[in-house]
Amino acid sequence: MKISCEEASTICNKSQYKEAGFWEIMKLKLHILMCKTCAKFTKQNTALTSLCERAGLNTLSESDKEAMKKDLEKHL
Amino acid sequence: MAAHELHPETWVDQYADYLFNYAVARVSDAEIAKDLVQETFFAGLNSAKNYKGDAAERTWLIAILKRKVIDHYRKINSKKGKAEVRINYSANTDSEGDWLEEQVADPFSKDGDNTIENEELGLAIQECISKLPKKQSLVFNMKTIQGMSTEDICNELGINPSNLWVMIHRARTALMGCLNQNWF
């Protein structure tokens, strides 16, 4: 059941995208009980996720950006 | 103040998403917002010689975009009759009563504040994302904002999942640091 901090952070990142399995989350929770650094990391990471959700971010797709770049280059 | 310079070849990578978010919040239509961003870049190129360098590149571009948004609203309102404001009481005519009370803004509603705050938050995050290395910001955008699956991203970029998680990790750590400075 014991995992390293590196594994813990990976599980934490995955769980931000709901891609961590049940046992992985159990392992992470156990690890957090013993490791203050990872507990802090998890807290901040979760906060980042909720900030991103709240902000309702938009992004242009890469193909749109490529098209924009090409158009701009013509004008340079 | 140090003089700023324009680097049009980096505009799309650095500012497209930032400007796009700004525009979407104002015109609430992705297609129109995209066109406005494009027009902003063109206008920037055309008036590059007027750039004096006292404002940062991004501030300058935002100022152009602001004009573009205003122009957009002028254009769609220019047809006769559209400029006049009509207030109809309500679609269902059988409701009668507190006409005025229902028209004024609810002073207890916090929606307005929240929208403004969320928009600022969005721009703050976008600014932090634009400081990331290109590859990291690309992966973070695909994963977090476009919500693509790990598998799709790996296929598209030709990387393996552990690469992806390492990049996500670095991006997220950098973003946490950046937002801690700029937001909290």
Contacts between the chains, C-beta under 8 A, distances in Angstrom:
chain1	res1	chain2	res2	distance
A	9	B	169	6.2
A	10	B	165	5.4
A	10	B	169	7.0
A	13	B	165	5.9
A	13	B	168	5.4
A	13	B	169	5.4
A	13	B	172	6.4
A	14	B	165	6.9
A	16	B	172	7.5
A	17	B	143	6.4
A	17	B	144	7.7
A	17	B	150	7.8
A	19	B	150	6.5
A	44	B	176	4.9
A	44	B	180	7.9
A	45	B	172	6.1
A	45	B	176	7.0
A	47	B	176	7.9
A	48	B	172	6.1
A	48	B	175	6.0
A	48	B	176	5.5
A	48	B	179	6.9
A	51	B	121	6.4
A	51	B	125	6.7
A	51	B	179	6.8
A	51	B	183	7.5
A	52	B	125	6.4
A	52	B	144	5.7
A	52	B	145	7.6
A	54	B	118	5.7
A	54	B	121	6.4
A	55	B	118	5.6
A	55	B	119	7.9
A	55	B	121	4.4
A	55	B	122	3.8
A	55	B	125	5.5
A	56	B	118	6.4
A	56	B	122	6.5
A	57	B	21	6.7
A	57	B	122	5.6
A	57	B	125	6.3
A	57	B	126	6.9
A	57	B	144	7.5
A	57	B	145	4.8
A	58	B	17	7.5
A	58	B	20	5.9
A	58	B	21	5.3
A	58	B	24	5.0
A	58	B	30	7.1
A	58	B	33	7.9
A	58	B	122	7.8
A	58	B	145	7.2
A	59	B	17	5.0
A	59	B	20	7.1
A	59	B	141	4.9
A	59	B	145	4.6
A	59	B	146	6.6
A	60	B	16	5.4
A	60	B	17	6.1
A	60	B	20	5.2
A	60	B	34	6.5
A	60	B	37	7.6
A	61	B	146	7.5
A	62	B	138	7.3
A	64	B	34	6.3
A	65	B	12	5.2
A	65	B	13	7.4
A	65	B	16	5.6
A	68	B	12	5.0
A	68	B	16	6.4
A	68	B	37	7.5
A	68	B	38	5.8
A	68	B	41	6.8
A	69	B	12	4.8
A	71	B	38	6.8
A	71	B	42	7.8
A	72	B	8	6.5
A	72	B	9	7.9
A	72	B	11	6.9
A	72	B	12	6.7
A	72	B	41	5.6
A	72	B	42	7.5
A	72	B	45	6.9
A	73	B	9	7.8
A	75	B	42	6.2
A	75	B	45	5.2
A	75	B	46	7.9
A	76	B	8	6.3
A	76	B	9	7.3
A	76	B	45	7.0
